[in-house]
Amino acid sequence: MTHPKLTLVVAVAKNGVIGRDGSLPWRLSSDMKRFKAATIGKPVLMGRKTWESLPKRPLVERDNLVLTRDANFAAPGAWVYTSLDAMLAAGRAMAEKRGVDEVCVIGGAQLYEATAPLAERIVLTEVNLEPHGDARLSLDLTQWREVSREHMPRGEKDDSDFVVRILSR
């Protein structure tokens, strides 16, 4: 098997916002189901703030890897790293051990920006809202090609409709 690919899994509003006060600034139950399906059984890499924002920790049926500058940070049920390179290597090793071909980066903004140059795929949910927020996504998508696009109508438990794009390079 070739080395597991690195995939960014991210939801972003029309104005670039991905978070507010440590959580998502929208409710999209339909997209959360898609997120779970896309990441189940795979290592998920996240920053400390993303870990702390999870309503239930760790994310079940996934290896949870957390990056932080605090060497004393404890994340029960997860592996904690202070080095991005070490976390990426561990995530790939865990994926190989599980027999999966993908490691998923799930946030936040700083980790997306740090791993984007290494990523081979993006699962991008474009939320049809313009909320206020304090976390923004700034990715240059000019080097990426769209593999698929699916418009998702607003569901009963969704604040908005959205589009899911799969990008590759």
ROPABA-919322 format. One record per residue: residue in one letter; x, y, z of N, C-alpha, C, O, CB in turn. Coordinates in steps of 0.1 Angstrom, whole numbers, plus 5000, padded with zeros to 4 digits. Glycine has a CB too. Layout:
% ROPABA-919322
AXYZXYZXYZXYZXYZ ...
END
This chain:
% ROPABA-919322
M500949885000500050005000500950125000501950135007499050005012 T500550224992501350354992501050425005500150395013500950444980 H501850525008501650595021500250655021499850705011502750705023 P499650655033498350715034498350865030499150935034497750695048 K497350905022497251045018496751125029495951085038496351055006 L497051255029496651355039495451425033495551485022497851445043 T494351425040493151495035492651595046492651575058492051395033 L492351715041491851825049490251805048489751805038492251965045 V489651805060488151795060487751925067487951945079487651665068 V487052015060486852145065485452195060485052175049487952245062 A484752265069483552345065483852485067484352535077482352295074 V483452565056483752705056482552785051481852745042485052735047 A482352895057481252985053481653065041482853075038480753085065 K480653135035480953215023481953325026482653365016479653275018 N482053375038482953475042484353425047485053505053482353575051 G484553295046485853235051485853195066486853145070486853335049 V484753225073484753185087484553035089483852965082483553255094 I485352975098485252835102484952815116484652705120486552765098 G485052925124484752905139484453035146484853145141485952835145 R483853025157483553135166483553095180482752995184482253205162 D484353155189484353125203484552975206483952925215483053175209 G485452915198485752775200484752675196484752555200485952755215 S483852715187482852615181482452655167482852765162481652605191 L481652575161481152605148480052715149479152705157480652475140 P480052815140479052915141477752885133477052975129479653045135 W477452755131476252705125475952565130476752505136476452715109 R474752525127474352385130474052325116473052365109473152385140 L474752215113474552145101474551995104475551925102475552175090 S473451945109473451805112473751715101474451605102472051765118 S473251745089473451665077474951665074475451555070472751725065 D475651775075477151775073477851695084478951635081477651915071 M477451705096478151625107478051475104478951405107477451655120 K476951435098476851285094477751255083478451155084475351255090 R477951345074478951325063480351325068481151245064478751435052 F480651415078481951425084482251295091483351235090481951545095 K481351235099481551115106481851005096482750925097480351075114 A481050995085481250885075482550905068483250805065480150895065 A483051025066484351055059485551015068486550985063484451195055 T485351025081486551015090486550885098487550855104486551125099 I485450815099485350695107486450595103486650565092483950635106 G487050535113488050435111489450495107490350415105487650345101 K489550625107490750685102491350775113490650815122490550775090 P492650795113493250885122492751035119492751075107494850885122 V492451105130492051245128493051335135493251315147490551265133 L493551435128494551525134493951655136493251705128495751535124 M494151715148493551835152494451915161495351865168492151815158 G494152045162494852135171494152125185493052065186494952275167 R494852175195494252175209492852245210491952185216495252245218 K492752355203491452425204490352345198489152345203491552565198 T490652275187489652195181489252075190488052045192490152135167 W490252015196490051905206489051955217488151895221491351855212 E489452075222488552135233487152165229486252175237489252255239 S486952195216485652225211484752105209483552125207485752305198 L485351985209484451865206483451845217483851845229485351745204 P482251835214481251805225481451675232481251675244479851805219 K481951575225482251445231483651415227483951405215481251335228 R484551385237485951355234486251215239485751185250486851455239 P487051135232487551155219486451125208485351075212488751075216 L486651155196485851115185485950955184487050905183486151175171 V484850885185484850745186485150685173484950735162483450695191 E485750565174486150485162487150555153487150525141484850445154 R487950645159488950715151490150735161489950755173488450845146 D491350725156492550765164492550915164492650975154493850705158 N492550975176492551115178493951165181494551115191491551155189 L494551245173495851305175495751455177495051525168496851265163 V496351505187496151645191497551715191498451665197495451665204 L497651825184498851905183498752025193497752105192499251955169 T499752045201499752165210501152205213502152125211499052125224 R501352325217502652375221502952335236504052345240502752535219 D501952305243502052275257502352125260501552035258500652305265 A503652095263504151955265503351885276503451765277505551955268 N502751965285502051905297500551885294499851845303502251985309 F500051915282498651905279498151765279498851675273498351975265 A497051735286496551605287495251605279494351685280496251555301 A495051495270493851485262493451335264493751255255494051525247 P492651305274492351165277491651095264490651155259491351155289 G492150985260491650915248492250955235491950905225490150945247 A493251045236493951095224495451085226495951075237493551235220 W496151095215497651105215497951255214497351325205498351015204 V498851305222499251445222500651465216501551385220499151505236 Y500851555207502151585201502451735202501551815202502151545186 T503751765203504151905202504851935189505352045187505051935214 S505051835181505651845168504751805157504151695157506951765167 L504551885147503651855135504251735128503451645124503551975126 D505551735126506151615118505851485126505551385119507651645117 A506051485139505851365147504351325146504051205145506251385161 M503451425147502051385146501651335132500951235132501151515149 L502251385122501951335108502451195107501751115101502551435098 A503651175111504251035110503450935118503150825113505751035115 A503050975130502250885138500850855132500350745132502050945152 G500250965126498950945119499050855108498150765106498451075115 R500150865100500350775088500550635093500050535087501450825079 A501350615103501650485109500350415114500050295112502650485120 M499450495121498250445125497350405114496650305114497550545134 A497250485103496450455092496950325085496150235082496550565081 E498250305084498750185078498350065087498049955081500250195076 K498550075100498149965109496649935108496349815108498450005123 R495850035106494350005104494049965090492949915088493650135108 G494949975081494649935067493850035060493150005050493949805067 V493950165064493250275057494250355049495350365053492350355067 D493750425039494650495030494650645032495050725023494350465015 E494150695044493950835045494050875060493650805069492550875040 V494650995062494751055075494051195073494251265063496251075080 C493151225082492251345081492651455091492751435103490851305083 V492851575085493051695093491751755095491051785085494151795087 I491351785108489951825110489951965117488852015121489251735119 G491052035118491052175123492052195134492652095139489652205128 G492252315137491652435133492452505122493252445115491352525144 A492152635121492752715110494252705109494752695098492352865113 Q494952715121496452705120496952565115497852565107497052735134 L496252465119496652325114496352305099497052245092495952225123 Y495152365095494852355081495952425073496452375062493452415078 E496352545077497352615070498752545070499452555060497552755075 A499052485081500352415082500452295074501452255069500652385097 T499252225072499252095065498852105051499052015043498351995072 A498252215047497752235033498852205022498552135012497252375031 P500152245024501152215014501352065013501952025002502452285017 L501051985023501351845023500151765019500251645016501751795036 A498951825018497751755016497551715001498051784992496551835020 E496851604999496651554985495151564982494751554970497051414984 R494251594992492851594990492251685000492651705011492251454991 I491151754996490351835005488851795004488351794992490551995002 V488251775015486751755015486251895021486351915033486251635024 L485751975012485352115015483852135015483252125005486052205005 T483352155027481952195028481852345028482352415036481252135041 E481052395018480852535016479452575021478452535015481052585001 V479452635033478252665040477652795034478352905034478452675055 N476352795031475752915025475253015035474153055036474552875016 L476253065044475953155054477153255055478253225050475753085068 E477053365061478053465064478053505078477753615082477953585055 P478453405087478353435102479553515106480653525099478253305110 H479453585118480653645124481453525130480953425134480153745136 G482753545130483653445136485053495138485453605134483753325126 D485753415146487153455150488153365144489353385146487253465165 A487753255137488653165130488253165115487153145112488553025136 R489253185107489053195093489953095085491053065090489253335087 L489553055074490352965066490853045054490153115047489452845060 S492253035052492853105041493653005034494852985036493653225046 L493052935024493752835016493752885002492752934997493152695017 D494852864995494952894981494552764973495252664973496452934977 L493452774967492852654960493252654945492652574938491352654962 T494052744940494352754926495152624921495052594909495252874923 Q495852554930496552434926495752314927496252204924497752424934 W494452324930493552214932492552194921492252294915492852224946 R492152074918491152054908489951984915490051904924491651964896 E488752024910487551974916487251834910487251814898486352064914 V487151734919486851594915485351574915484751504907487551494925 S484651634925483151624926482551734933483251804941482751484933 R481251754931480551864938479151814940478451764931480552004929 E478651834952477251794955476551894963477051934974477251654963 H475451944958474652044965473751974975473051884971473852134955 M473752014987472951954998471852055002472252165007473851905010 P470652025000469552115004469552125020470052035027468252074999 R468952235025468852255039467952145045466852125041468352395042 G468552065054467751965061467052025073467152145077468651855066 E466151945079465351985091466252035102465852135109464551865096 K467451975104468352015115469552095110470552095117468751895123 D469352165099470452245093470052395093468952435091470752195079 D471052485096470852625095470952675080470452785078471952695103 S471352595071471552635058471752525048471952405052472852725057 D471652545035472052455025473552465024474152555030471352475011 F474152365017475652365016476052285004475252204998476352315028 V477252305000477852234988479052154994479952215001478252324977 V479252034990480351954994481251934981480751874971479951815000 R482451984982483351964970484551884974485051894985483852104965 I484951794966486151714968487151764958486951774946485851554965 L488351804964489351864956490651774957490851714967489752014961 S491351774946492551684946493651754939493451854931492251544939 R494851704940496051754933497051654931498051674925496651884939 
END
